[in-house]
Amino acid sequence: MAQKTSTQKIMAAADGLAGLDVDLARRLLGQMMLIRRFEEKAAENYALGKIGGFLHLSIGEEAVAAGAMSVLRPDDYAISTYREHGHCLAKGSDPRRAMAELFGRRDGLSKGKGGSMHLFDRSTNFLGGHAIVGAHLPLAAGVGFAIKYQDGDQVIVCFFGDGAVPQGEFHESLNLAALWKLPVIFLCENNRYAMGTSIERALAQHDIYKFGEIYGIPGEPVDGMDVLAIRESVGRAVARARADKTPSLIEARTYRFRGHSMRDPAGAVYRTKEEVEREKLRDPLVLFRERVLKAGLLSEADVQSLEKDVNDRIDEAVAFADASPEPPLEWLLTDIFKEND
């Protein structure tokens, strides 16, 4: 492993990497690699017929998940949309159980009954992917209220897409969080398209972070392809929420390299090939890898070691999912109601 000398510290600071050490560089790059490889393998197995239903991939958006989760404590909460695989993994969920859930197997995070759009992991405080656009924002406000009611200092990060912004739930949730001072960090992953509808055709106000001004809460845009920029922005929001329960609205400007779902593999109907290729020049994995290599924080051997480790973990996850049995028929009637204690 590369050792960080005083000269390398100066180089890192000059390249905007101040405060980044070898361990954190490895963790962030490894996390993004893990999400990327998981999504690629999910696409492969969908094509093989091993994954059914819908499958929404976050290839290109890895920096948002990795950067945001890197500043949370284990007892903090996260909640997400149906494009949630990366958020779930970055919060600490087992890739094997996540893949088994995509396969619809009994060892999956939701016992094979939720699938790709409904990953949930109570052990990591990941409160689920939610298939109804915007419907989970009020749930995030509710979690924030519970934290405040119990006099806790946790926070909840709520991931959502630009397609949720026109929904009433977005505005109702921001209003309540601002009014009641709830420790909710609303993190919009603005990938510029709600399914196939561009943001210019859906929103009169294209700068989503400015909606924070309406509700009197801090709002800021951030480069969603820069994992360190995300980490710094969310870090500031977390500090505010812990200090006095101030909510925040962060607009992470990112891009998905694939289409909306596997039914729309390239998004070719509503965006040009030239646009996609141009955005791929800002691949968050490539950009961060080049920065840490240039700064001497990691070596090529370190990166190759990370890649091998990630490949081995994802291969193991697929093998685990393949070996897991399907849930028995009688499980259709379980986990429907919560029995009173």
Number of C-alpha atoms within 10 A of each C-alpha: 14 13 12 15 11 9 10 16 19 13 18 22 13 11 13 12 19 13 9 16 17 15 11 13 20 19 14 25 24 20 24 28 21 25 29 22 18 29 21 16 18 24 20 13 17 18 12 10 10 15 21 15 12 15 22 23 28 26 22 24 29 31 32 33 28 28 27 26 26 21 18 20 12 14 14 19 23 26 25 29 26 22 24 25 32 25 27 28 22 26 23 16 22 18 26 21 25 28 33 31 28 30 28 27 26 20 22 29 26 23 20 26 21 18 27 29 23 24 32 26 21 11 11 20 19 26 23 24 26 21 15 11 19 25 18 25 26 19 16 28 28 17 22 27 20 14 20 19 10 8 9 13 15 21 29 27 26 23 26 27 22 26 22 21 21 14 13 11 18 20 20 14 22 28 18 16 27 22 14 16 20 29 34 33 29 29 22 25 22 26 21 19 22 18 15 15 13 16 20 11 10 15 14 10 12 14 14 22 22 18 20 21 12 11 17 14 20 19 23 18 18 20 16 27 25 23 26 24 20 28 24 16 21 27 18 13 27 26 15 18 23 16 11 13 26 22 31 28 26 25 25 28 22 25 24 23 21 18 22 20 17 17 12 14 14 18 21 13 10 13 15 12 12 9 10 17 11 11 15 15 10 16 21 24 22 12 14 21 20 13 17 23 16 15 21 20 27 23 17 13 11 15 18 11 14 19 17 12 15 21 17 11 18 23 17 15 21 22 14 19 26 15 12 19 15 18 16 9 7 7 13 10 8 8 11 8 7 7 6 4 3
